[in-house]
């Protein structure tokens, strides 16, 4: 999410990777799922096909399976990105790395605050934290950064890239740099630890912000109390009130 967006950064979220990805191969278009008109009445006894049509997510435990699959693919793509010759394939590997992680993390980020079942919310939160931790390590992976740098510093290779691909590669490198890739090994590890801690605090804050809370009226300015449900000498705050027309 919530922290400055960076290449692999998954804190509310989104990394530059999310913004510059030209190919999005997520499980299913979430927007279309919400906007599509129902073609038939819901059959309460039909087969559970999983959240948004993802078979693994027919139960909370499926989040762990989806996470492990994503992380396994990440390892394969990481090896490919670091071993292939500098060129378009390098940028494609970065694109696929981003997509593979984000399609799981983005869905989990939504489910952890929107699903009515606490078991699903907890499983989704664990997925966000696990993938977020891996992402922070990728942000400071020296070998991965070198593979991209070798592409950009070679004028002959860079000249073969189309403008969009080259721009994507440059944005990737920029994110590596602001993630502290230039630091020595000790400082890079400290940077990763700090970013992971920010992920944890961010998740804790977002989830807590959706939990209703009862606060004494005396703690809230009188002109703001009218925006909340009154309960004797207390007011009930049930969310972020991000849609309130009152700036205060």
C-alpha positions as CSV (number, residue, x, y, z in Angstrom):
1,X,0.0,0.0,0.0
2,X,1.0,4.1,2.5
3,X,4.6,4.5,1.7
4,X,6.0,5.7,-1.6
5,X,5.4,3.4,-4.5
6,X,8.4,1.5,-5.8
7,X,9.2,-1.1,-8.3
8,X,8.4,-4.2,-6.4
9,X,6.8,-2.3,-3.5
10,X,3.5,-3.8,-2.5
11,X,2.3,-1.4,0.2
12,X,-1.1,0.0,-0.7
13,X,0.3,-0.4,-3.4
14,X,1.3,-0.2,-6.0
15,X,4.8,-0.3,-7.3
16,X,5.9,1.4,-10.4
17,X,5.7,-2.1,-11.8
18,X,2.0,-2.1,-11.4
19,X,1.7,1.2,-13.2
20,X,4.1,0.4,-16.1
21,X,3.1,-3.2,-16.8
22,X,2.0,-3.5,-20.4
23,X,0.7,-7.0,-20.1
24,X,-1.7,-7.9,-17.2
25,X,-2.4,-11.6,-17.0
26,X,-4.3,-11.7,-13.7
27,X,-6.7,-14.6,-13.0
28,X,-9.8,-12.7,-13.9
29,X,-10.8,-9.0,-14.5
30,X,-12.2,-8.1,-11.1
31,X,-13.9,-5.0,-12.5
32,X,-15.7,-7.2,-15.1
33,X,-16.8,-9.5,-12.3
34,X,-18.5,-6.7,-10.5
35,X,-20.0,-5.0,-13.5
36,X,-21.2,-8.0,-15.4
37,X,-25.0,-8.5,-15.4
38,X,-26.1,-11.8,-13.9
39,X,-27.1,-14.2,-16.7
40,X,-29.1,-16.5,-14.4
41,X,-30.3,-16.9,-10.9
42,X,-27.7,-17.9,-8.3
43,X,-27.7,-21.6,-7.6
44,X,-26.9,-22.0,-4.0
45,X,-25.9,-25.6,-4.5
46,X,-23.6,-25.1,-7.5
47,X,-20.0,-26.0,-7.3
48,X,-17.7,-23.6,-5.4
49,X,-15.3,-22.3,-8.1
50,X,-13.3,-20.1,-5.7
51,X,-13.2,-16.4,-5.2
52,X,-13.2,-14.6,-8.6
53,X,-13.0,-18.0,-10.3
54,X,-9.7,-18.9,-8.8
55,X,-10.0,-22.6,-7.9
56,X,-7.4,-22.4,-5.1
57,X,-9.5,-19.8,-3.3
58,X,-12.5,-22.1,-2.7
59,X,-11.3,-22.1,1.0
60,X,-9.0,-19.9,3.1
61,X,-6.2,-22.4,3.0
62,X,-6.0,-21.8,-0.8
63,X,-4.3,-18.5,-0.2
64,X,-1.2,-20.4,1.0
65,X,-1.3,-22.6,-2.1
66,X,-1.6,-19.6,-4.4
67,X,1.2,-17.9,-2.5
68,X,3.6,-20.8,-2.8
69,X,2.8,-21.1,-6.5
70,X,3.6,-17.5,-7.0
71,X,6.8,-17.6,-5.1
72,X,7.9,-20.8,-6.9
73,X,7.4,-19.0,-10.3
74,X,9.2,-16.0,-8.9
75,X,12.3,-18.1,-8.2
76,X,12.2,-19.4,-11.8
77,X,11.8,-15.9,-13.3
78,X,14.5,-14.5,-11.0
79,X,17.0,-17.1,-12.3
80,X,15.9,-16.4,-15.9
81,X,16.2,-12.7,-15.5
82,X,19.7,-13.0,-14.0
83,X,21.0,-15.5,-16.6
84,X,19.5,-14.4,-19.9
85,X,21.4,-12.1,-22.3
86,X,20.6,-8.4,-21.9
87,X,17.7,-7.5,-24.1
88,X,13.9,-7.5,-24.4
89,X,13.7,-10.8,-22.6
90,X,15.2,-9.2,-19.5
91,X,12.4,-6.6,-19.3
92,X,9.8,-9.3,-20.1
93,X,11.1,-11.3,-17.1
94,X,10.7,-8.2,-14.9
95,X,7.2,-7.7,-16.2
96,X,6.3,-11.3,-15.5
97,X,7.8,-11.2,-12.0
98,X,5.7,-8.1,-11.2
99,X,2.6,-9.6,-12.7
100,X,3.0,-13.0,-10.9
101,X,3.4,-11.3,-7.5
102,X,0.9,-8.5,-7.9
103,X,-2.0,-10.6,-9.1
104,X,-1.8,-12.6,-5.9
105,X,-1.0,-9.7,-3.6
106,X,-3.6,-7.3,-5.1
107,X,-6.4,-9.9,-4.7
108,X,-5.3,-10.7,-1.1
109,X,-5.1,-7.0,-0.3
110,X,-8.8,-6.7,-1.3
111,X,-10.0,-9.8,0.4
112,X,-8.3,-9.0,3.7
113,X,-10.6,-6.0,4.2
114,X,-13.7,-7.0,2.2
115,X,-14.4,-10.6,3.0
116,X,-17.1,-11.3,5.7
117,X,-15.3,-14.5,6.9
118,X,-12.5,-13.8,9.4
119,X,-10.7,-17.0,8.2
120,X,-10.4,-15.6,4.7
121,X,-9.3,-12.2,5.9
122,X,-6.6,-13.7,8.1
123,X,-5.3,-15.9,5.3
124,X,-5.3,-13.0,2.9
125,X,-3.4,-10.9,5.3
126,X,-0.7,-13.6,5.7
127,X,-0.4,-13.7,2.0
128,X,0.1,-9.9,1.8
129,X,2.8,-10.0,4.4
130,X,4.6,-13.1,2.9
131,X,4.7,-11.7,-0.6
132,X,5.5,-8.2,0.7
133,X,8.6,-9.6,2.5
134,X,9.8,-11.3,-0.7
135,X,9.2,-8.1,-2.7
136,X,11.3,-6.1,-0.3
137,X,14.2,-8.5,-0.8
138,X,13.8,-8.3,-4.6
139,X,14.0,-4.5,-4.3
140,X,17.6,-4.9,-3.1
141,X,18.7,-8.0,-5.1
142,X,22.1,-7.0,-6.5
143,X,22.2,-9.7,-9.2
144,X,18.7,-8.8,-10.4
145,X,19.7,-5.1,-10.6
146,X,22.9,-6.0,-12.5
147,X,20.9,-7.8,-15.2
148,X,18.9,-4.6,-15.8
149,X,21.9,-2.3,-15.6
150,X,23.8,-4.4,-18.1
151,X,21.0,-3.8,-20.5
152,X,20.8,0.0,-20.0
153,X,24.6,0.7,-20.0
154,X,25.1,-1.1,-23.3
155,X,24.2,1.4,-26.1
156,X,23.9,-1.3,-28.7
157,X,21.4,-3.3,-26.7
158,X,19.5,-0.3,-25.5
159,X,19.1,0.9,-29.1
160,X,17.3,-2.3,-30.0
161,X,14.5,-1.6,-27.4
162,X,11.4,0.2,-28.4
163,X,10.6,3.4,-26.5
164,X,8.1,1.8,-24.2
165,X,10.3,-1.1,-23.2
166,X,13.2,1.2,-22.6
167,X,11.1,3.5,-20.5
168,X,9.9,0.5,-18.4
169,X,13.5,-0.6,-17.9
170,X,14.5,2.9,-16.8
171,X,11.7,3.0,-14.3
172,X,12.8,-0.4,-12.9
173,X,16.3,0.9,-12.4
174,X,15.0,4.1,-10.7
175,X,13.1,2.0,-8.2
176,X,16.2,-0.2,-7.5
177,X,18.1,3.0,-6.7
178,X,15.5,4.5,-4.4
179,X,15.3,1.1,-2.6
180,X,18.9,1.5,-1.6
181,X,20.6,-0.9,-4.1
182,X,23.7,1.3,-3.9
183,X,24.2,0.6,-0.1
184,X,26.6,-1.9,1.3
185,X,25.3,-5.4,2.3
186,X,24.7,-4.5,5.9
187,X,22.8,-1.3,5.2
188,X,20.7,-3.0,2.5
189,X,19.6,-5.7,5.0
190,X,18.7,-2.9,7.4
191,X,16.7,-1.2,4.6
192,X,14.8,-4.4,3.9
193,X,14.0,-4.9,7.6
194,X,12.7,-1.4,7.9
195,X,10.5,-1.8,4.8
196,X,9.1,-5.1,6.0
197,X,8.3,-3.4,9.3
198,X,6.5,-0.7,7.4
199,X,4.5,-3.4,5.6
200,X,3.4,-4.9,8.9
201,X,2.5,-1.6,10.4
202,X,0.6,-0.6,7.3
203,X,-1.4,-3.8,7.3
204,X,-2.2,-3.4,11.0
205,X,-3.3,0.2,10.5
206,X,-5.5,-0.6,7.5
207,X,-7.3,-3.5,9.1
208,X,-7.8,-1.6,12.4
209,X,-9.2,1.4,10.5
210,X,-12.1,-0.7,9.4
211,X,-13.0,-1.9,12.9
212,X,-15.8,0.1,14.6
213,X,-14.7,2.0,17.6
214,X,-16.5,3.9,20.4
215,X,-15.0,7.1,21.5
216,X,-16.0,9.6,24.2
217,X,-17.6,12.7,22.8
218,X,-15.3,14.8,24.9
219,X,-12.4,13.6,22.8
220,X,-13.9,14.8,19.5
221,X,-14.4,18.5,18.6
222,X,-18.1,19.3,18.8
223,X,-18.5,20.4,15.2
224,X,-17.3,17.0,14.0
225,X,-19.5,14.9,16.2
226,X,-22.5,15.4,13.9
227,X,-20.8,13.2,11.3
228,X,-20.9,10.1,13.5
229,X,-23.6,8.0,15.2
230,X,-24.3,9.1,18.7
231,X,-24.5,6.7,21.6
232,X,-25.1,8.6,24.9
233,X,-21.9,10.3,25.9
234,X,-20.0,8.4,23.1
235,X,-19.9,8.4,19.3
236,X,-19.5,5.4,17.1
237,X,-16.8,5.5,14.4
238,X,-17.3,2.8,11.9
239,X,-14.6,3.4,9.2
240,X,-12.3,5.8,7.5
241,X,-15.1,8.2,6.4
242,X,-13.0,8.9,3.2
243,X,-16.2,9.8,1.3
244,X,-17.2,12.6,3.8
245,X,-17.7,15.9,2.0
246,X,-16.2,17.6,5.1
247,X,-12.4,17.9,4.8
248,X,-12.0,18.0,8.6
